[in-house]
Amino acid sequence: MEVRTKALVTVLLVGALVGVYSLQASNPNLFKGELIKRDAAPAVTDSTAVQTPDLTADLVIVAPAEKGGDISAKVTISNKGPGNIDGKKPFKYSVYINKTEVFSNTDSYSTMTAGDSFSFTYPISKAVYQYADSGTAKVVVDTDNAIAEGDENNNSKEVSYNLAK
């Protein structure tokens, strides 16, 4: 590489470093995921008021398209509380058919603000779990009580199903 080219590359690299440093100095949150500087958070008047999330679960059993087919569990997990889930503490949720766990997952990345929810549909194989044509299905969210919530009593939902109809 020529001396002129080396000098030009050096000047460009130094210029880029100075530019990045000056951007970082004027906005320390720039490289932490924030593009704009936020105002200071408003003062909390009651220091004892802590807003906690409130995880809830909903469950709908979807009948098979054909007789003898597999049922599916449509699950919705919601945050009904005023507080947020920051994604730093993992929480587990499970689906049961007639008291047998058929699915579980630990969610360790999701952030959920108040009012957020997510849904999934999980097919439950009759050949694997040998469930009857009628019974109960249940979903439980935060099974290990890892998330401090405003209401710990609404973390499950149980429904009956009947395929004989």
C-alpha positions as CSV (number, residue, x, y, z in Angstrom):
1,M,0.0,0.0,0.0
2,E,1.3,3.5,-0.9
3,V,2.2,6.0,1.8
4,R,-0.6,8.3,0.7
5,T,-3.2,5.5,0.9
6,K,-1.9,4.6,4.4
7,A,-2.1,8.2,5.5
8,L,-5.6,8.6,4.1
9,V,-6.9,5.4,5.8
10,T,-5.3,6.5,9.1
11,V,-6.9,9.9,8.9
12,L,-10.3,8.4,8.1
13,L,-10.0,5.9,11.0
14,V,-9.0,8.6,13.4
15,G,-11.9,10.8,12.2
16,A,-14.4,8.0,12.6
17,L,-13.1,7.3,16.2
18,V,-13.3,11.0,17.1
19,G,-16.9,11.2,15.6
20,V,-18.0,8.1,17.6
21,Y,-16.4,9.5,20.8
22,S,-18.1,12.8,20.4
23,L,-21.5,11.2,19.7
24,Q,-21.1,9.0,22.8
25,A,-20.0,12.0,24.9
26,S,-23.1,14.0,23.9
27,N,-25.5,11.0,24.4
28,P,-24.2,8.3,26.8
29,N,-27.2,6.1,26.0
30,L,-26.6,6.0,22.3
31,F,-24.8,2.7,22.3
32,K,-27.1,1.2,24.9
33,G,-30.1,1.0,22.5
34,E,-31.4,4.5,22.9
35,L,-31.2,7.0,20.0
36,I,-32.5,10.0,21.9
37,K,-31.7,11.3,25.3
38,R,-34.6,10.8,27.7
39,D,-35.7,13.2,30.3
40,A,-35.3,12.1,33.9
41,A,-38.0,9.9,35.2
42,P,-40.7,11.7,37.1
43,A,-40.4,11.5,40.9
44,V,-42.5,8.9,42.6
45,T,-44.5,10.5,45.3
46,D,-45.2,7.3,47.2
47,S,-42.0,5.3,47.5
48,T,-43.9,2.2,48.7
49,A,-46.0,2.0,45.5
50,V,-44.3,-0.7,43.3
51,Q,-46.0,-1.5,40.1
52,T,-45.9,-5.3,39.5
53,P,-47.0,-7.3,36.4
54,D,-49.9,-9.7,36.6
55,L,-49.5,-12.7,34.3
56,T,-52.7,-14.5,33.3
57,A,-53.4,-17.5,31.1
58,D,-56.3,-18.3,28.8
59,L,-56.9,-21.6,27.1
60,V,-59.2,-22.8,24.3
61,I,-59.3,-26.4,23.2
62,V,-59.6,-26.7,19.4
63,A,-61.3,-29.9,18.3
64,P,-59.7,-32.1,15.6
65,A,-60.8,-31.6,12.0
66,E,-61.6,-35.3,11.8
67,K,-62.9,-37.9,14.2
68,G,-60.0,-39.5,16.2
69,G,-57.7,-36.6,15.3
70,D,-55.5,-34.6,17.7
71,I,-56.8,-31.7,19.7
72,S,-54.9,-28.5,20.0
73,A,-54.5,-26.1,22.9
74,K,-54.6,-22.5,22.0
75,V,-52.9,-20.6,24.8
76,T,-52.8,-16.8,25.4
77,I,-50.5,-15.4,28.1
78,S,-51.1,-11.8,29.1
79,N,-49.7,-9.2,31.4
80,K,-52.8,-7.6,33.0
81,G,-50.9,-5.7,35.7
82,P,-49.6,-2.1,35.6
83,G,-46.0,-3.3,35.9
84,N,-43.7,-4.6,33.2
85,I,-41.8,-7.9,32.7
86,D,-38.3,-6.8,31.8
87,G,-37.1,-10.2,30.3
88,K,-34.4,-10.6,33.0
89,K,-36.1,-13.3,35.0
90,P,-37.2,-16.4,33.1
91,F,-40.7,-17.8,33.7
92,K,-42.1,-21.2,32.9
93,Y,-45.5,-22.1,31.5
94,S,-47.0,-25.5,31.0
95,V,-50.0,-27.2,29.3
96,Y,-51.6,-30.3,30.8
97,I,-54.2,-32.8,29.5
98,N,-56.0,-34.8,32.2
99,K,-53.2,-33.8,34.7
100,T,-50.4,-35.0,32.4
101,E,-47.9,-32.3,31.3
102,V,-47.8,-32.3,27.5
103,F,-45.9,-29.1,26.9
104,S,-43.7,-26.7,28.9
105,N,-41.4,-23.8,28.0
106,T,-39.3,-21.4,29.9
107,D,-39.5,-17.9,28.5
108,S,-36.3,-16.0,29.4
109,Y,-36.2,-13.3,26.7
110,S,-39.7,-11.8,26.5
111,T,-40.4,-8.4,27.8
112,M,-44.1,-7.7,28.4
113,T,-45.4,-4.2,29.2
114,A,-48.8,-3.8,30.8
115,G,-51.5,-5.0,28.3
116,D,-49.1,-7.1,26.2
117,S,-49.9,-10.7,25.4
118,F,-48.7,-13.6,23.2
119,S,-50.5,-16.7,21.9
120,F,-49.5,-20.0,20.5
121,T,-51.3,-23.2,19.5
122,Y,-49.9,-26.5,20.5
123,P,-51.2,-29.8,19.0
124,I,-51.6,-32.6,21.5
125,S,-50.9,-36.0,20.0
126,K,-53.5,-38.6,20.9
127,A,-51.2,-41.4,19.9
128,V,-48.5,-40.1,22.3
129,Y,-50.6,-39.1,25.3
130,Q,-53.5,-41.6,25.0
131,Y,-56.1,-39.1,26.3
132,A,-59.8,-39.9,26.5
133,D,-62.4,-38.3,24.3
134,S,-63.5,-36.1,27.2
135,G,-61.6,-34.6,30.1
136,T,-59.8,-31.4,31.2
137,A,-57.0,-29.4,29.8
138,K,-55.1,-26.8,31.9
139,V,-52.5,-24.1,31.3
140,V,-50.3,-22.7,34.1
141,V,-48.1,-19.6,33.7
142,D,-45.2,-18.8,36.0
143,T,-45.3,-22.3,37.4
144,D,-42.2,-21.6,39.6
145,N,-43.5,-18.2,40.9
146,A,-40.4,-16.6,39.5
147,I,-42.2,-13.3,38.7
148,A,-43.5,-11.2,41.6
149,E,-47.0,-10.4,40.6
150,G,-49.9,-8.3,41.8
151,D,-52.2,-11.4,41.8
152,E,-50.7,-14.9,41.9
153,N,-54.1,-16.6,41.9
154,N,-55.0,-16.1,38.3
155,N,-52.0,-17.9,36.7
156,S,-54.0,-20.9,35.5
157,K,-57.0,-21.8,33.4
158,E,-58.7,-25.1,33.2
159,V,-61.3,-26.1,30.7
160,S,-63.3,-29.3,29.9
161,Y,-63.3,-30.8,26.5
162,N,-65.6,-33.5,24.9
163,L,-64.8,-35.0,21.5
164,A,-67.8,-37.4,21.6
165,K,-70.2,-34.5,20.6
